[in-house]
Amino acid sequence: MQQNIITLKDAVEYQKGAVVSKEILKTSNGTVTIFAFDEGQGLSEHTAPFSVLVQILDGQAQINIEKTPHIVADGQMIELPANKTHSLQALERFKMLLIMLKK
């Protein structure tokens, strides 16, 4: 059986003034999604009912957890705890892998 091999950085392309996403896996236990954010783009403050892991694949972002800012760069990962407010802002264009784990 042949498996699909994905190069994460190449799975989504940047688009000027936009956020682009591509869900690459969805199961009853969670999702894996790749995002590309143009500089200045972001996600407003929100919560998720599940823990989320974010790995930066390219560039860097400011990720706020409960209003505390964290600068996360290429190759780094951060956990967004369930039911805690979080938001993010592209300090430069960046790509990230988001893994949502349901309990």
C-alpha positions as CSV (number, residue, x, y, z in Angstrom):
1,M,0.0,0.0,0.0
2,Q,1.4,3.4,-1.0
3,Q,1.3,6.1,1.6
4,N,0.9,9.8,0.9
5,I,4.1,11.7,1.8
6,I,3.6,15.3,2.6
7,T,6.3,18.0,2.7
8,L,4.7,20.2,5.3
9,K,6.2,23.6,4.2
10,D,4.9,23.0,0.7
11,A,1.4,21.8,1.6
12,V,0.0,25.3,1.6
13,E,1.1,28.5,-0.2
14,Y,1.1,32.0,1.0
15,Q,-1.5,34.4,-0.4
16,K,-1.2,38.2,0.0
17,G,-3.4,39.5,2.7
18,A,-4.8,36.1,3.6
19,V,-4.8,33.1,5.9
20,V,-4.8,29.8,4.0
21,S,-5.5,26.4,5.6
22,K,-5.5,22.8,4.5
23,E,-6.8,20.0,6.7
24,I,-4.6,17.0,6.1
25,L,-6.0,14.6,8.7
26,K,-9.4,14.3,10.5
27,T,-10.3,11.5,12.8
28,S,-12.7,11.1,15.7
29,N,-9.7,11.9,18.0
30,G,-8.7,15.2,16.4
31,T,-7.4,17.0,13.4
32,V,-4.2,18.0,11.8
33,T,-4.2,21.3,9.8
34,I,-1.5,23.3,8.0
35,F,-1.9,27.1,7.9
36,A,-0.1,29.9,6.0
37,F,-0.5,33.4,7.3
38,D,0.6,36.5,5.4
39,E,2.4,39.2,7.5
40,G,-0.1,41.1,9.7
41,Q,-2.7,38.4,9.5
42,G,-3.9,36.6,12.6
43,L,-6.6,34.8,14.6
44,S,-8.6,36.7,17.2
45,E,-8.9,35.6,20.8
46,H,-10.9,32.4,21.2
47,T,-10.8,29.1,23.1
48,A,-10.8,25.5,22.0
49,P,-12.4,22.6,24.0
50,F,-9.3,20.5,23.4
51,S,-5.6,20.9,23.8
52,V,-3.8,22.2,20.7
53,L,-0.2,21.8,19.6
54,V,1.2,24.4,17.2
55,Q,4.5,23.9,15.4
56,I,5.9,26.8,13.4
57,L,7.2,25.5,10.0
58,D,8.4,28.8,8.5
59,G,8.8,32.3,9.9
60,Q,7.6,33.4,13.3
61,A,4.4,34.4,15.1
62,Q,3.3,35.9,18.3
63,I,1.0,33.5,20.1
64,N,-0.9,34.8,23.1
65,I,-2.2,32.4,25.8
66,E,-4.4,34.1,28.4
67,K,-3.0,37.4,27.1
68,T,0.6,36.4,27.7
69,P,2.6,36.8,24.5
70,H,5.0,34.1,23.2
71,I,7.2,34.6,20.2
72,V,7.4,31.2,18.4
73,A,9.7,30.7,15.5
74,D,10.6,28.2,12.7
75,G,11.1,24.7,14.3
76,Q,9.5,25.6,17.6
77,M,6.3,24.2,19.1
78,I,3.9,25.5,21.8
79,E,0.9,23.9,23.5
80,L,-2.4,25.8,23.7
81,P,-4.2,24.3,26.7
82,A,-7.9,23.4,26.4
83,N,-10.4,26.1,27.5
84,K,-7.7,28.8,27.8
85,T,-8.0,31.9,25.6
86,H,-5.5,32.3,22.8
87,S,-4.9,34.3,19.7
88,L,-2.0,34.8,17.2
89,Q,-0.5,37.4,15.0
90,A,1.9,37.0,12.1
91,L,5.0,39.2,12.9
92,E,6.1,38.1,9.4
93,R,4.5,35.6,7.1
94,F,4.6,32.2,8.7
95,K,3.3,28.6,8.3
96,M,2.2,26.4,11.1
97,L,1.1,22.8,11.7
98,L,-1.9,22.7,14.1
99,I,-2.7,19.4,15.9
100,M,-6.0,19.4,17.9
101,L,-6.2,16.5,20.3
102,K,-9.6,15.5,21.6
103,K,-9.7,13.8,25.0
